[in-house]
Amino acid sequence: MANDMMVKELDQVVVRFSGDSGDGMQLAGNIFSTVSATVGNDISTFPDYPADIRAPQGSLTGVSGFQVHIGASKVFTPGDKCDVLVAMNAAALKTQYKFAKSTACIIIDTDCFQASDLQKAAFKTDNPIEEMGIKQDVIAAPISQMVKDCLAETGMDNKAMLKCRNMFALGLVCWLFNRDLKIAEDFLREKFAKKPEIAEANIKVIHAGYDYGHNTHASVAHTYKIESKIKTPGIYMDIMGNKATAYGFIAAAEKAGLKLFLGSYPITPATDVLHELSKHKSLGVITVQCEDEISGCATAIGASFAGALAVTTTSGPGVCLKSEAMNLAVITELPLVVLDVQRGGPSTGLPTKSEQTDLLQALFGRNGESPMPVIAATSPTNCFDAAYAACKMALEHMTPVVLLTDGFVANGSGSWKLPNLDAYPEIKPQYVTPEMKDNYTPYKRNPENQVRYWAVPGQEGYTHILGGLEKDSNTGAISTDPENHNLMCHLRAEKVAKIAVPDVEVQGCADDADLLIVGFGGTYGHLYSAMEEMNKAGQKVALAHFSYINPLPKNTAEVLKKYKKVVVAEQNLGQFAGYLRMKVDNFTPYQFNEVKGQPFVVSELVAAFTEILKK
């Protein structure tokens, strides 16, 4: 009978796992994402960490969510609302139900809907389904008890057994979407390689969840299948933005023939880059976990002076502390990449939430005339290319570069085809030449691009001193001459302004759009999806999305002035819009601004942009 169930083919589906902070929702979501990416589906994920990291068990503020959007063809966002909601306790159902579609399937662990659980979740009755007016299909299963029954003979204690609950839910979801469990098994055996008994227990529970669905039909009319429609040959993996960033740094170092040095203080949500790079000493990567943000940046500057590709990683509050050291990199004109994984602010703010509020800090948050190139990654998989580009720019133009990601793209993931590094552009630092031996001064420049020549310490005949005091442009000696200071400020600004960056591309109705949407960084997927939806509805809309913020692409003014109406959409109160108004004469765009610590919602964007078209 179980084998007679209909299998419905879908183009896309959104699944949201939710439960207590310690319930392993991120792990369950990651495994399901990996399983989907490995079979050729495109994916986009959003781990929604609780703001109250150490919230009491079963509390409303401690709910952890993980949403994954799986598509037969390209997907650009984790989805506005989910088709399947897994709610492992009453608090998860209470807080996450708003993300469920009216047609969604909801999976709950009835063992975690006892009187005490309902009380913690602020339910007033003993029937939460009825109280919330839930009309969708609900798979209500005693998951906790079934997990304990499944693992009864393993000798595990009660607490350890219940840690496997998430795997039962994962097995049930894998059954619902006809997923092969072999990939999940491999994932767990690799993750728990040092604790094989834990791996096997989790695998046993996954199969129990799958079998429960298979044998009972789990209260649903059909199961589902998502067949990939576009398959480009290659090796794919599900990769998080932070890991992709780390890989981009490694690739750039290898291409440049340099050692990679990371000086970093662990800070949410950038810490994973430090963790990942520390695993790759065999590739010539040196990592130093410093005691504070300033030393993290300062050690990287020292490594840069010594001839390494130097990186420091942080978030917005860390950039505040690093700013003096970053200025040292500006005045010494040493290559350095400063990764800022933006989070909600101000102050320590919302460490686990995503925003775009550090833009002006990246551009201007230093003393004096202190220009730095700024690049913003647009997606988890784009983090690799953005990191590579930032390193190339820093090394070839002898400048610190700010690389902006954010909590959304850093913690989110996508299906990533492993790149062919041979296809990536060469990285050619502007080293000193043999002709300069015994005649080298540290601020001797290439007259075409104003880039100073790089002399690595230890080279005979190229002895020099750098530091934080202004230097004479000719001799490199300390100078307080006003004319020289004016000249050096202009030279440093010109050097950054002359960096060649790609033109901004206009997508959608590029020739005759009635509205141009403008954004930057991690909002790309949501803005692109909004544009697509509006174009399908017969509205003429285009998108210009910026990765290169400083310097701006040369065609920026031309693009922005071409269209009748322009809206700048960003997750701040108008920082990019203000910057564009500063750079482009007589530019007066509409604005869409949200600062909620959450990604944009596509339906809200469409509604707001439609209203602008009506004006």
N, C-alpha and C positions, 0 to 999 in steps of 0.2 A: 504493500500500500504506500509506504513512504517513498518508493521510487517512482510513483505515478504523479508526483507533484509537477505542476507546470513550471517551466523556467522562463521568465520574462527577460528579454534583452533590453538593457538601458544604455543611453548615451552617456549619462553621468549620474553620480549619486554623492550625497554628502552624509557622512557619518560623524556623530559627536559622542565621544566617550566622556563621562563625568562621574566624579565621586570625591571622596575625601582626598586631601592633599597627599596622604600616604597610601592611597589605594592603587597606585600604579597605572593611572589613566594615561600618562605620557608614554609609558612603556607599551601598553596595549595599542595605543594610537600609532606609535612608531613602528611596531611590528606589522600592523595592518597596512600601513603606508608602504613598508618595504615589500610586503607580499604583492601589493598592487603594482608598484613600480617595476618589480622584477618581471612580471608577466606582460609588461609593455604598456600599461595604462599611464596616462599623465596624471600627476597629482599636485595638489597644493594643500599645505597643512597650516594649522594655527594652534599652537599650544597656548592655552589661556590659563596661565598660572594664577593662583589665588593671591590677592593683595595682602592678605593676612597669612604669612608663610607658616606661622606656628599656631594656627587657630585650633581650638579644641575640636576633638573628633565629632563629626556629625553636625558641626555648626554651619550656618549659612555663609559665613565669611571665609571658610576654609575649603570651598569647593574648587576642585581642579578640573579643567576641561581640555579636551584635545579634539579639534575638528579637522577632518580630512575630506577633501573634494577629489573624487576620482572620476576621470573622463576617458571615453573611448578615443577622443581627440584632445586637442590642447585645452587646458583649463588655466585660468589666470588668477583665481582667488580661492580661498577655502570655502566659499559659498556664504550667502546671507543666512539661510536656515537649513536645517538638516532633514534628511529623509529617514534617518535612523538615529534615535537618541537612546544611549545607554545611561541609565541613572542608577548608580550602585547604592544610593541611600536616599532618604527622604529629602535631605537638604539639596542634593543634586537635582532631584525632580523639581523642587520648588524654584530653584534659581535658574535652571537650564531649560525648562519647558518653553520659555519665550523664544528659544532658538529652533523649536520644532515646527515643521510645516504642518498644515492642517491634515495632510495625508500621511504623516510620518508614522513609523512603527516605533514604539517605545518599549524598551527592555528594562525591567526593574528586578532588583533582588528583594523579594518579599521579606526575607529574614532581617533586613535592615529598615523595615517599616513598622517596627514595634512601637509601643506607646511612648517610650523614652525618645526614640528617634523622631517621631512625629512632633513631640513637644519641642525638641531642639530646633526643628525646622519651622516652628511657629504655626503648625497646623492646628485648627480648632476642633476637628472631628477625627474619627478613626478611619475615615475613608478619603484619603487624599485625592484619589482619581475623581471621585464625585465632587469633592470640595473645589477642585481646580477646574471642573467642567471639561475634563479630558474626554474627547470623543474618538480619538485615534485608536488604532489597534495597539493593545498592550500585551506584551509577553511577560507575564508575572510568574517568576520561578523562584523557588527557595534555593538560590545559588549558593549561599554560604553553607547550608546543610549538605547540599550535594557535593560541594568541594571537600567537606570534612569526611563524607562517606567514601569519596573517591580516594582520599589519601589516608584512610584509617589504618592501613597496614604498613605505612612507611615509617612509623615511629616518630613523625614530626609532631611538635606540640601544637596546641590550638592556634596560637598566634601566628606561627610559621605557616600553617595550613591556610589560614584566612588571607595571608598575603598573596595567595594564588587565585583569589576570586576574580581578579581582572582577566586572568587567562580563560576562565570559563566563559565570561562575556565575549572575549575575543573569539573563542571557538564557535560560539553561537552566531556571531556576526560573519565569520568565515563560511559557516554553513549557509547563511542567508544569501551570500554572494558567490557561492560555489568556488571558494578559494581552496587551493591545494595547501595542506598544512605542512608539507615538507620544508618550504622556505621558512616558515615560522619556527619549525624545529631547529633548523640550522642556525637561525638567529639566536635562539635561546642557548643552544650549546656553545656558541661562540661567546655570548655575553657572560654566561656563568661557567666559563671554561675551568676556573679554579674551584668551583663548587658544583661538580657534575650532578650531585644528588638534588640540588635545587633546580637545575635545568630539567632533569627528568621528571620531577614532580610537576613543574609547570607544563611540560609537554603532555603529561598524563591528563592534566586538568583541561588543556585545550581540546584534546580529543573527547573528553567527557562533555564539554559544551557543544562541540560539533555533533556528537552522537545524540545529545538531548534534542537538538533541533531536528535532526534527521529522523529520529524515531517518533517524535510527537507531532511533527509539523509545526510545533511552536505557535499555534494560533494565527498563522498567516496563510494567505491563499496561494502564494507562489514564492519561489526563490528567484534570484536575479543573477544576471550575467552581464558583464561589461567587456565587450570584445574591442580591442584596440583597432582603430581604423587606419591610423598612420603609424607605420613601423619603420623607422630609419635604422638600418643595421648598425650595431655597435654594442658596447657594454654599458649598461645602465645601472644606476644606484639611486636610492633615495638619500638625498643629502641635505643636511641642515645648513642654513646660511653661515653660521659661525665656522663649521667645518670647511665649507667651500672657501671662505675667506682665508683660513689657515692654509689650505691647499694652494690658493692663488699666490700667497707669499712664498711658499716653498718652490713653486714653479718659476716664479720670477727670479729667485735667488739662483736656481739651477741655470736658467737661461742667461743670467748675467755672469755666471761663473764665480759667484760670491757665497760666502757663508751667510746664513740668516741668523740674526740676533734679535731676540724678543726680550725687552725689559718691561715688566708689567706687574701691577698690583691687582689682585683678583677683585673684580667688581661686577655685580649683576647689571646687565646680562652679557658681559663681554668675557667672562671667565673661561668659557668653553674654548676660546681661541688659544689661551694659555695652556689649558689641559691638552688640547689636540697637538699643539706644536711640541710640547714636552715629550711626546711619544716618538719623535722622529729625529733623535740624535744621530741615527745611522745615516741620515741625509745631510749631515752637517749643520743641523739646527741647534743653536745654543739658546736656552731659555733661562732667565733669571726672575724668580718671583721675589719682588722687592717688598720692603716694609711700608712703603708709602708711594703715592702717585708721582711725587716729584722725582724720587730716586729712580722710579721705573722709566721715566722719560730721560733723565740725565744719563743713566747707564747706556741707554740706546744711543744717545748723542755721542758718548765716548766710543761706542762700538762703531758708529758711523765714521768718526774721525780716524779710527784704526783701519777702515776699509771694508767694513761689512755692510750688507743690506740690513738696515736697522729699522725695527718696528716697535711701537709701544701701543698697547691696547687699553681702552677705558670706556667709560660712559660719561654723560654730561657733567656730573659733579667732579669726576676725575679730571676733565679738561680744565675746569676752573683752577684746580690745583697745579696742573701741568703747565699753565699758560706762560709762566716765567721761563721755564726750561724750553718750551716751544719757541719763545722769542730768541733764546740762545741759538737754536737751530736756524732761525731766520737770519740772524746777524753773522753767524759763522758760515752760512750758506752750505750746510751739510745735508745730504739726503737722509730723510727720515719720513716714515709713514706713521701717522697718528690715526689709529682706528677709534672712532667714536660710535659705539653702539647705543643709539639714543634711547632714553627711557623717559617716563613721565616725571616732570619737575613742577616747580622749582625745588631747590635744596635736595634732600635725599628723595623726596617726592614719592613716586610709585615705581619702585625698582623692577617690578615684574611686568610693567605695562609699557606699551609702545606709543611713541610720539615722534614728531619731526620738529621739536622745539629748540634744537641746538644750532639751527642754521646760522643765525646772526652771530652766535658765539664762535662758530667755526670761521666765519668770514672776518669778524672784527673784534673778537673777544680777547684782545691783547693790548698792551701799551705801545704807543708809538705807531709809526707807519710800518706795519708788519704784515705784508701780503703773503698769503699762502694759497696755493691751488686747493680747490675743494671738489671732490668727486663723490657722488651718491649712488649706491647700489640700488637696483630696481626690483630685485627678487632674490629668493634664497640661492638659486643656481647662478644668477648674475653676480653674486658676491665673488665668485672665482675670478671672473673677467675684470671686475672693478678693482679687486686687490692687485691683480697683475698690472693693470693700467696705472694704478697709484704708484706702485714700485718703479715701473718704467719711467714715469714722469719725475719721480724724486731723484732717481739715479742719473737720468740724462739731462736734467735741468738744475741739479744741485740745489734742491730746495726741500724743506719739509712739506708734506702733502697731507691734508686731512681727508680721510675716507669715512664717509657717513654711511652707516647702516642704521637699523633700529631694531627694537625688540621683536617686531613682527617678522622681518626678513631674516633676522639672526637665529631665532628659535624655530621659525617655520621651515618647511622643507619642500623640495620638489624632485621630480624625476630628472636625473642629470645624466647625460651621455658623457662618458669619460672623454676628455678632449685629446686631440693629437697635438702635442706641444710643438711639433715641427711646423705646424700651421700658424703658430703665434709669432708676432713680430719680434725681431731681435731687440735686445736691450744693450745699448752701447754707452756706458758712462764716459763722460768727457775727461779722460785722464790727461795728465801732463804728457808732453812729448819730449823725446830725447834732446831736441834743440833748446829746450828751456832749462836744461841742467845747469846749475850754478848761476842761473839768471832768473830763478823762479820767485815770484811774489804771490801771496795767497789770493789776491783779488785781481790777478791777471785774467782777462775775460776774452771769450770768443766774440769778436765785434758784431757778428751776425745775430746772435741770440742772447748776448750779455751773460752767458753762463760762465762762471769761473772754472778754471781747470783744477782737477782733483789730484792732489799729491798724497799718496798713502804713506804714513810714517815708516821710516826704515829705508826709504829710497835715498841713496847718497846723492847729494847735490840739490835736494828739494826741501831742505830744512825750513820750517815755517812755524809761526805762532798764530793761533786763533784765540778769540775770547769774546766776552760780552761788551767790551768797550768799542766804540766806533773806531774804525781803522781808515788810514789813508788809502785811497783807491789805487795809488801807484806803488807805495812802499810796503803797505801792510802794517805800518807802525801806528800806535795809538794816535788819534787825531781828534782835536776839539774844534778844528777849523769849521766855521759855519758853512762856507761854500762846499767843502768836502762832504759834510754831513748831508747837505741838500742834494749833492750829486749822488751819494750812495743810496739815499732814499729813493731817488728817481730810478737808479739802476736796478735796484731790487724789485721795484714795481714793474719796470719795463720787462725784466726777465720773465716774470709771471705772465704778464699780458701777452708776450710773444709766443707762449706755449701753444702749439697747434692742437686743437681738439676737433673732433668730427662735428659736422653740421647737425643741428637738431632736425630730426625726421618728423614729418607730419603724416599721421596715419588717419585712415577713414576717408571722409569726403574732402580730400586735401585741396581740390581746385575750387569748390563752390560751397563750402560749409557756411551755414548761418551762425554757427557757434564753434569757437575753438576752445577746447578744454586744455588747460596748462597745469602741469604738476611736476614734481621732482621726486626722485628716490623711490621709497618702498610703496607708494600709492599707485604705482603703474598698473598693476593687475586690475584693481578696482576701477580706475578711471578708464582703462581700455574696455573693460566689460560694460561699463555704463555707456560708452560711446557706441559699442556694437549693438547693444539693446536698443538705443535710440535710432540708430541707422536702420535696423530691421523694422522699426515702427514707422519708417518713412521720413524721419527728421534728418536734416543734413548737419552732421556733427563731425568734427575732426579732433585729433589729440596731438599735442606737442609735449612730449615728456622729456625732462632734462636729467641727464646724468652728470654732465659737466657744468658746475655752478660757477667756478672761478678758475680760469677765464670762461666766460660764456661763449657758446658757439658764435662764429662770425655772422651767421644768418639770423641771429635772434631777433633783431629789430625788424628785419624784413618779414619774418614769419608773424610776429605779433601784430604788425600793423596791416596785415593783408586782410583780416577778417572783420566783419561788421561788429560782432560781439566776441569778447574773450572772457573766460572765467578762470581764475587761478584757484585751484582746490588744494588744500594742504591741511595737515594735522597740527596746526598751530593757529595763531590769531592773525596771520597775514605776513609772515616774515619774507617769504619768497616774492609775494606780490609787491611788497615795499621795495625789495632789492631790485626787482625788474623795473619798477617806476623810477628808481634812482639811475638805472643804466640806460633806459630807453625813453627818449623825450616824448612827452605828451601821451604816455601810455596810461590809460585809465580803465583797468579791467574790473569786471564783477569779481566777487570773492565768495568762496565757500570754505568756511573754517569750522573745524571741530577739534576739541581737545578733550577727548574722553578716555584716553589710554587704550582705545580699541581701534581696530581697523575700520575703514569706511564700510558702510552698507550700500551695496550697489543700488538697491531700490530707492534709497534716500537720495543718492546722487542723481539718479534719473529724474526723480520728482523735482529736485532743486534746479537742475539744468533746464527742464521743460518749462518751469516758471520763468526763467531768464529769457528763453526764446519767445515767450508771450509778451514780454515788456516792450 
